[in-house]
Amino acid sequence: MYHEPPLETLLRRDRAILIFGITGISVFAWAYMFYLAWGMKNIAIGMEITIPQMRSWGAVDFIFIFIMWMVMMVAMMVPSAAPMILMYATINRKRREQDGPFVATGVFLFGYLVAWAWYSAFATIGQWGLHTAALLSPMMVSNSPILGGALLLAAGVFQFTPLKYACLSRCRSPLGFLLNEWREGTWGAFAMGLRSGNFCVVCCWVLMSLMFVAGAMNLLWMAIIAAFVLVEKVAPGGHVVSRASGVLFIAWGTLMLVGALG
């Protein structure tokens, strides 16, 4: 006679499958960014690539840059969203023990990424504006110390705002967020994922703008920001790290502005 596996066994199996899936998505996104960075290196040695350089953008350029930002956000944000995703799958399994959690969890993740798709669209428009104003190099690095200093100052000040910590607190408390925001069904999963993503976007959007300081295709800078976001969200002293980074960004931005204006 067949017996259903106990709930704890199902939870362990679900967790292993989801960790594998989240890791796979993240690795794929990082691999794509490495591929683009390799292409940017080819620009430096005179080879052609589809990334728009110092010319007017067309529709294809907008689409390409949007995809670049979207994949970048997946690479940087999905690992830090893993605790929320795993907690959602666990609660969903416990509420519906005999139903697989993977479709609903996939919908939750999709909702989360839709929020970052909106950010990627705005980042694409922002990059187009900076490109049009000749404030970005062909390597997508700010060639204006004033712009770089202003972005660092903005990021530093934002680290001390109540809005930052209101959103960060929700990102750091997956269980509390899900219990307060729980919605049933597929649309409920999407709405929760979207709301979680919106909190993450508001929490981290200024940090993501710092990609223009060292270059949107600087993989080391990208990894540093992604690691910092992960620490902010999951480390016991995340709030302390957040405030310390605010001091660092303000000091760094001030030095850049003094150097540019002095």
C-alpha positions as CSV (number, residue, x, y, z in Angstrom):
1,M,0.0,0.0,0.0
2,Y,1.3,3.4,-1.0
3,H,1.8,5.9,1.8
4,E,2.3,9.6,1.2
5,P,5.7,10.8,2.4
6,P,5.6,12.8,5.7
7,L,5.4,16.6,5.5
8,E,9.0,17.1,6.7
9,T,10.3,14.9,3.9
10,L,8.2,16.9,1.3
11,L,9.6,20.1,2.7
12,R,13.2,18.9,2.5
13,R,12.7,17.7,-1.1
14,D,11.0,21.0,-2.1
15,R,13.7,23.0,-0.5
16,A,16.4,21.1,-2.4
17,I,14.6,21.4,-5.7
18,L,14.0,25.1,-5.2
19,I,17.6,25.8,-4.1
20,F,18.8,24.0,-7.3
21,G,16.4,26.1,-9.4
22,I,17.3,29.4,-7.8
23,T,21.0,28.6,-8.2
24,G,20.5,27.6,-11.8
25,I,18.7,30.9,-12.6
26,S,21.3,32.9,-10.9
27,V,24.2,31.1,-12.6
28,F,22.6,31.5,-16.0
29,A,22.1,35.3,-15.4
30,W,25.7,35.7,-14.3
31,A,27.0,33.7,-17.3
32,Y,25.1,36.0,-19.6
33,M,26.6,39.1,-17.9
34,F,30.1,37.5,-18.2
35,Y,29.3,37.1,-21.9
36,L,28.4,40.7,-22.3
37,A,31.5,41.8,-20.3
38,W,33.6,39.8,-22.7
39,G,31.9,41.6,-25.6
40,M,32.7,45.0,-23.9
41,K,36.3,43.9,-23.8
42,N,36.2,43.3,-27.5
43,I,35.1,47.0,-27.9
44,A,38.3,48.0,-26.2
45,I,40.3,46.1,-28.8
46,G,38.4,47.5,-31.7
47,M,35.9,44.7,-32.4
48,E,32.2,45.4,-33.2
49,I,29.4,44.4,-30.8
50,T,25.8,45.3,-30.7
51,I,26.0,47.4,-27.5
52,P,25.3,51.0,-28.5
53,Q,28.4,53.2,-28.3
54,M,28.6,56.9,-28.9
55,R,25.7,57.2,-31.4
56,S,22.0,57.7,-31.3
57,W,19.9,54.7,-30.0
58,G,17.4,52.9,-32.1
59,A,14.6,50.6,-31.0
60,V,16.9,47.6,-31.0
61,D,19.3,49.4,-28.7
62,F,16.6,50.1,-26.2
63,I,15.5,46.5,-26.1
64,F,19.1,45.3,-25.8
65,I,19.9,47.6,-22.9
66,F,16.6,46.7,-21.2
67,I,17.5,43.0,-21.4
68,M,20.9,43.8,-20.1
69,W,19.5,45.5,-17.0
70,M,16.8,42.9,-16.5
71,V,19.3,40.0,-16.5
72,M,21.6,42.1,-14.3
73,M,18.8,42.5,-11.8
74,V,18.1,38.7,-11.9
75,A,21.8,38.0,-11.2
76,M,22.1,40.5,-8.4
77,M,18.7,40.1,-6.7
78,V,17.4,36.6,-7.0
79,P,20.1,35.2,-4.6
80,S,19.1,37.7,-1.9
81,A,15.4,36.9,-2.5
82,A,16.0,33.2,-1.9
83,P,14.9,33.3,1.8
84,M,11.6,34.9,0.8
85,I,11.0,32.4,-2.0
86,L,11.9,29.4,0.1
87,M,9.7,30.7,3.0
88,Y,6.8,31.1,0.6
89,A,7.2,27.6,-0.8
90,T,7.3,26.2,2.8
91,I,4.1,28.0,3.9
92,N,2.3,27.1,0.7
93,R,3.3,23.4,1.1
94,K,2.1,23.3,4.7
95,R,-1.3,24.9,3.7
96,R,-1.7,22.5,0.8
97,E,0.3,19.4,1.9
98,Q,-0.7,17.2,-1.1
99,D,-0.2,19.9,-3.8
100,G,3.2,20.6,-5.3
101,P,4.4,24.1,-4.5
102,F,6.4,24.7,-7.6
103,V,3.9,26.4,-9.9
104,A,2.8,28.8,-7.2
105,T,6.4,29.5,-6.2
106,G,7.3,30.1,-9.9
107,V,4.4,32.6,-10.1
108,F,5.6,34.3,-6.9
109,L,9.1,34.6,-8.4
110,F,7.7,35.9,-11.6
111,G,5.8,38.6,-9.7
112,Y,9.0,39.6,-7.9
113,L,10.8,39.9,-11.2
114,V,8.1,42.0,-12.7
115,A,8.9,44.7,-10.1
116,W,12.5,44.6,-11.2
117,A,11.4,44.7,-14.9
118,W,9.8,48.1,-14.2
119,Y,13.1,49.3,-12.6
120,S,15.0,48.0,-15.6
121,A,12.8,50.0,-17.9
122,F,13.4,53.2,-15.9
123,A,17.2,52.4,-15.7
124,T,17.2,51.9,-19.5
125,I,15.6,55.4,-20.0
126,G,18.0,56.9,-17.5
127,Q,21.0,55.4,-19.3
128,W,19.6,56.7,-22.6
129,G,19.4,60.2,-21.0
130,L,22.9,60.0,-19.7
131,H,24.1,58.7,-23.1
132,T,22.4,61.5,-24.9
133,A,24.0,64.1,-22.6
134,A,27.4,62.5,-23.2
135,L,27.8,61.7,-19.5
136,L,28.6,58.0,-20.1
137,S,31.6,56.5,-21.8
138,P,31.2,53.7,-24.4
139,M,32.0,51.3,-21.5
140,M,28.9,52.6,-19.6
141,V,31.0,54.4,-17.0
142,S,30.1,57.9,-15.8
143,N,32.7,60.3,-17.3
144,S,31.5,63.1,-15.0
145,P,33.0,63.1,-11.4
146,I,30.1,65.4,-10.5
147,L,27.5,62.8,-11.6
148,G,29.4,60.0,-9.8
149,G,29.8,62.1,-6.7
150,A,26.1,63.0,-6.7
151,L,25.0,59.4,-7.1
152,L,27.2,58.3,-4.2
153,L,25.9,61.1,-2.0
154,A,22.3,60.2,-2.9
155,A,23.0,56.5,-2.1
156,G,24.6,57.5,1.2
157,V,21.8,59.8,2.3
158,F,19.1,57.3,1.3
159,Q,20.7,54.6,3.6
160,F,19.6,56.7,6.6
161,T,16.0,57.4,5.5
162,P,12.9,55.9,7.2
163,L,11.7,54.7,3.8
164,K,14.9,52.7,3.3
165,Y,14.4,50.9,6.7
166,A,10.7,50.4,6.3
167,C,11.3,48.4,3.1
168,L,14.5,46.7,4.3
169,S,12.6,45.5,7.4
170,R,10.1,43.7,5.2
171,C,12.9,42.2,3.1
172,R,14.6,41.0,6.3
173,S,11.5,39.3,7.7
174,P,10.1,36.9,5.1
175,L,7.8,35.1,7.5
176,G,6.3,38.3,8.9
177,F,5.8,39.7,5.4
178,L,4.1,36.5,4.1
179,L,1.8,36.2,7.1
180,N,0.7,39.8,6.7
181,E,0.4,39.7,2.9
182,W,-0.8,36.2,2.3
183,R,-3.2,35.8,-0.7
184,E,-4.6,32.5,-1.9
185,G,-4.4,31.2,-5.5
186,T,-2.3,32.0,-8.5
187,W,-3.1,35.7,-8.6
188,G,-2.4,35.8,-4.9
189,A,1.1,34.4,-5.4
190,F,1.7,36.9,-8.2
191,A,0.5,39.8,-6.0
192,M,2.7,38.7,-3.1
193,G,5.7,38.4,-5.3
194,L,5.1,41.7,-6.9
195,R,4.6,43.4,-3.6
196,S,7.8,41.8,-2.2
197,G,9.6,42.9,-5.4
198,N,8.3,46.5,-5.0
199,F,9.7,46.7,-1.4
200,C,13.1,45.4,-2.7
201,V,13.1,47.9,-5.6
202,V,12.4,50.9,-3.2
203,C,15.0,49.5,-0.8
204,C,17.8,49.0,-3.4
205,W,17.1,51.3,-6.4
206,V,19.6,54.0,-5.4
207,L,22.3,51.3,-4.8
208,M,21.7,49.9,-8.3
209,S,22.2,53.4,-9.8
210,L,25.8,53.1,-8.5
211,M,26.5,50.8,-11.4
212,F,27.0,54.0,-13.4
213,V,29.9,55.0,-11.1
214,A,32.2,52.1,-11.9
215,G,30.5,50.9,-15.1
216,A,27.3,49.0,-15.8
217,M,29.4,46.1,-17.1
218,N,32.0,46.1,-14.3
219,L,31.4,42.6,-13.0
220,L,33.5,43.1,-9.8
221,W,31.5,46.2,-8.9
222,M,28.3,44.3,-9.7
223,A,29.4,41.4,-7.4
224,I,30.2,43.8,-4.6
225,I,26.8,45.5,-4.7
226,A,25.0,42.1,-5.0
227,A,27.0,40.8,-2.0
228,F,26.2,44.0,0.0
229,V,22.5,43.7,-0.8
230,L,22.6,40.0,0.4
231,V,24.3,41.0,3.7
232,E,21.8,43.8,4.2
233,K,18.9,41.4,3.9
234,V,20.1,38.3,5.7
235,A,23.0,39.1,8.0
236,P,22.2,39.6,11.7
237,G,23.9,43.0,11.6
238,G,22.4,44.1,8.3
239,H,21.0,47.4,9.6
240,V,24.5,48.3,11.0
241,V,26.1,47.4,7.7
242,S,23.6,49.6,5.9
243,R,24.3,52.6,8.0
244,A,28.1,52.1,7.8
245,S,27.8,51.9,4.0
246,G,25.8,55.2,4.1
247,V,28.7,56.9,5.8
248,L,31.2,55.4,3.3
249,F,29.1,56.5,0.3
250,I,28.7,60.1,1.7
251,A,32.4,60.4,2.3
252,W,33.3,58.9,-1.1
253,G,30.8,61.1,-2.9
254,T,32.0,64.2,-1.1
255,L,35.6,63.5,-2.0
256,M,34.6,63.1,-5.7
257,L,32.7,66.4,-5.7
258,V,35.4,68.3,-3.9
259,G,37.9,67.0,-6.4
260,A,35.7,67.9,-9.3
261,L,34.8,71.4,-8.1
262,G,38.1,72.2,-6.4
